[in-house]
């Protein structure tokens, strides 16, 4: 019963709001020669029916155009944000290069001084001369790449 009442109420409200949206506008000249516009035709005499366009709802209206000052301020803010991001990325990159440089120097020292190292599993292994020379060369190449 409650659902039926809600349905009936919403139907009546819909009809109430739809009727004025489709109402016609009438134009005629009164006895004094004045042009009259009304939503109801005159009781007697000639009249003209005018088609009217309903205005779009406020939710569909477009926002007013932004002033040139506002757009310039927004562009300046976007440029500052972009500059800040570029600066942060450059700082991260410089820090990463410094970390890689330090790791390469540490590796070169380790492979030059020691013959036994720990592998990824934590086991101590002994490097043969070829493997040790290969790792020393890799460390030197990394130093050339990452250190200034």
N, C-alpha and C positions, 0 to 999 in steps of 0.2 A: 504494500500500500504506500509505503514511504517513497519507494522508487517511482511509482506512478505519479505521485504528487510532485517530485522533483522534475520528472520529465515534462509534466504538464506546465509547470511554472517556467521552465526554460523555454518551452515552445511559445508560450504567451509573450515572454520577454523578447524572444527573437522576432516575433511578428511586430511587436511595438517598435523595435529599433529598425526594422526593415521598411516599414511603411513610410516614415519621413524621408528615407533615403531615395525612394522612388517617386516621391511627390513631384507633381509638375508645377511650373510657375506660369502664371497668366499675366498678360499685359493688355491693358485697355486704356482708353482716354475717358476721363470722367466728364461730368457736365460743365466743369469750369475750364476744360481744355488741358488739364494736367495728366501726364502719363502716370499710370498706377501699375505697380507690380504687386502681385499677391499670390498666395498658394491656393486661393479659392477663386473661381471665376465670378464675374459680376452676376447679379440676379437677372439683369436684362441688358441687352445691347451687345454689340460685337466685341469680341476679344481674340487675342492671339495666344496660342500655347507655345511656350518657350522651353526648349530642351535645356536642361541644366546638367552640368557635370558635378558629381559629388566630389568633394575634396578628399584626397587620400588621407588615411588615418595618420596620426602623428608618428606612429612607429615606423611608417614607411617613408617619411619625409627625409630628404637628404640634409645633412648638416650644412650650416652656412659655410661658404668658402673661407678658408683660413687666410688671414692677412699675410702680406709678404713678410712683415716683421716676424710673425710667428713661425713661418716656414724657415726663415733665415736662422732663428734661434734654434729650431729643431735640427737644422743641418749642422750648425756649429756643435751642438751637443752630440750628434751622431759622429762627427769627425773626432771630437775629443774621446768618445768611447772607443772608437776604432784605434786611435793613437795609443790609448791606455792598453788595449788588448795586444797590440803589436809590441809595445814595450815589455809587457808581461811575458810574452812568448820569447822575446829576445833574452830576457833575464833567465828564463827557464833553460833556453838553449845554451847560454853561456855557462850556467851551473852544470849542465849535463856534460859539456865539453871538459870542464875542469875536473869533474868526477872521473870521466873516462881517461883523462891525462894522468891523474894520480894512480888509477888502477893499472894503467900500462907501465908506469914507472915502477910501481910495486912489483908487478909481474917480472919485469926485466931484472930487477934486483934479485928476486926469488930464484929465477932460473939461472942467473949468473953465479950466485953464491952456493945454492943448494942443489944436490942431485936427487934428493928424496923429497917428495911433496905429497900432500893429501889430495886424493881424487874427490869426485862429487859425492861418493858414498862415505867419505871420511876415512878411508883406508890409506895408509902410507904406502906409496909405490916408489920404485926407483926408476928414473928416466934413463934410457940409453942415450948415447952421444947424439944420434941422429934426431931423436924426439926432442932432446934438450936444445939442440941447435935450431930446430924448427920453431919451437916456442919462443926462443930468444929473438929470432927474426920477426915473428908475429908481434912481439912486444915492441920491438924497435919501429915496425911499421905503424903500430897504433900510436906511438909517441909522435911520429912525424905527422900523423893525421889529426890528433887531438890537442897536442901541445903547441903553443905559439912559438 
